Amino acid sequence: MQRLKIAVSVAAVLVFLICVYSFLVGNGVFGGKFENEAIPWYFLAKGLFCSVALYLLAEILEALRK
């Protein structure tokens, strides 16, 4: 079960980092400007939700196993 928790935590961090990166690229931050577009904000919110959901899933599975 410990390996599953580590794997899910790594997946949650990866999902979060990918979504933050797509947010930054979509808003043009790396180009030296900031454009407030709607789709990048959606990716940021989705990344936050999915990473928290994955982490909570690992915690729930660990609690059910005990």
Secondary structure, DSSP 8 states (H G I E B T S, - for coil): -HHHHHHHHHHHHHHHHHHHHHHHHHTTGGGT-----HHHHHHHHHHHHHHHHHHHHHHHHHHHH-
